[in-house]
Amino acid sequence: METRQLEILRAIVEEYVATEEPVGSKAISQRHGLGISPATIRNEMSILEDAGLITQPHTSAGRIPTDKGYRLFVDKIATVKPLSKAERRAIETFLEGANDLDDIVMRTVRLLAQVTKQVAVVQYPSLTRSRVKHIELVQLTPSRLMMVLITNTGRVEQRVLELPYDLSEALLSDLRTRLNLAVTGKSMSDVAPQLEGILSAFGRNERTSTALIISNLIEMAIERPEEKVVLAGTANLARSTGESSVEIHGILEALEEQVVLLRLLSDAGDTMRVRIGEEQNESVLKKTSLVSMGYGFDGSSLNSSSLGGLGIIGPTRMDYSSSMSAVNAVARYVGRFLTDNQS
């Protein structure tokens, strides 16, 4: 496709995003400085329309982008707008006051919704993709114990165990030290192998209770509790889509389902993903677009996975450049925040 046609497509997308009105050749000629006449623009628009990149909603109206047109705009034309120093500082300040994982996630989803004026979705860090920060053993009674597993992302898992034999405070202290030396800093998938051999350090009567503690710790590390996803900014959808209330209601109903949200973020990786209109897997969301990205990559291997994903959902007529910039910035900052502040 010729550069001139791409520039006209860019102008149509930008005009339509800004005005919500079909775009005519005169508006492009007057406002986009392409140096060509309205008649030439009309000819090029006919070529774009034949290619399925724009469409004419009414006989006498201008053109609007199709899903295919938005796709080309995102892939070939859109440049991610850099955030200003003030915007970057606002993101940092918004997250700096967070004091636990729930607070971090809720601040992140509200921030993303405010910055983009779209519906924001943030997935909690996956327990199985985290690393062990600390293990605490709290003796409630000589035969009752609370075990606490804390990850590097601030996630806390705990269990209360009834022990078959009493454990002394000295033995419990020794076990706590051995467990932390073995698994602190290790990924959850590596916990089980690191605990081999610990039992041999204890006497026969002590091993039964110790074995129970170790087996429960392994279970906590490998189990996959239901992933949690939070949502913010649903009111933005009603303001920005221009769809009927029935269609908006259907979209909001779908977004209330955790399984739908998890599927939306299932392929979030270390690069930006943009799904536009018909590319959405959920039928009720085919008039929306999704911009998503993973966060919290440890960089320890080429195949390292993210701790979780985040993104925004809005109408196909969204400001992709600004939305992609915001998602990228928030994903990278919250990833650094989690690893730097929870390590």
C-alpha positions, 0 to 999 in steps of 0.5 A: 500500500502506498504511503499516501494511502496509509497517511489518509487511513491514519487521518481517518482513524485519528479524526474518527477517534476524536469526533465520533463522526464519519470523516470526509475528504474536505476535513482531511484536506483542511486539517492534516496537511497532506498537500493533496486535493480533496478530489485526490483524497476521495480517489484514495479513499475509494481504494481504501474502501475497496480494500475493506479498510474503511466503510461508508455508513451512510450514502452521503456521509464520510468514511469510518475505519473497519476492524481491518483498518484499525488492525493495519493502523495499529500494525503499520502506522500507530506510534506509541505516544511517550508519556510525559514526565508528569504522567510517569511521575503520577504513575509512580506516586499513585503506586508508592503509597501501596502497603500490601498486594491487595492495595497494589492491585487495586491502585493499579486497576484504578490508575489504568482506568483513569489514565485511559478512560477505558475499562481496566482489568488487572490479574493478581500475581500468580502464586505458581509463578512467584518466588518464596520470600519467607516461611514462618512457623507460628506455634499456637499450642504444642500440637497446633501450628500455623504455617505462613508462606510469603511470596516475593509479590506480597502474596500470603498463603497460610494453613493451620496444622494439627500435629500428631506429636508435640514440637518444642520451640527449639525444634520449631526454630531449627525447622524454620531456619532450615526451611528458609535456607532451603527455599527462600528465593526459589520459584514455587515450582522448585520448592519440593526438590529443595526440601529433600533431605531435611527430614534426615536431620530430625529424630524418629518421633520428630519426623512424623510432625516434620513430614506433615509440615513439609508435605503441606508446604509442598502442597501450598507451593504447587496448588493452583488456587483460582486466579483472581482478576479485578475490574475498574472503570466500567462507567467509561464503557457507557460513555465511550462506546455509543452502543445501545444499552442492551449491547452495553449490558451484554458486555458488562455481564461478560466482564463480570465473569472471572473466567472471561477476564482470565481468558482475555489476559491468558496470552498477555506476554512481554510485548503488547497484544491488541485484539480488535473487534472480530478478533475477540474470542468472546462473541459479546465483545466483538464490538470492543478492542483489548490492549493487554500486556504481562507484568513482572518478568524476572528475566532469568530465562528466555522463556520466563513467564509473567506474574500476571497480566493487565489491560484495557477494554474499550470501543474499537474507536479508541485512541490506540497510541495513547492506550498502548502507551499507558498499558505499557508504562503501567505494566512495566512500572507495576512489575518493577514495583512488585519485584523491587519492593517485595523482594 
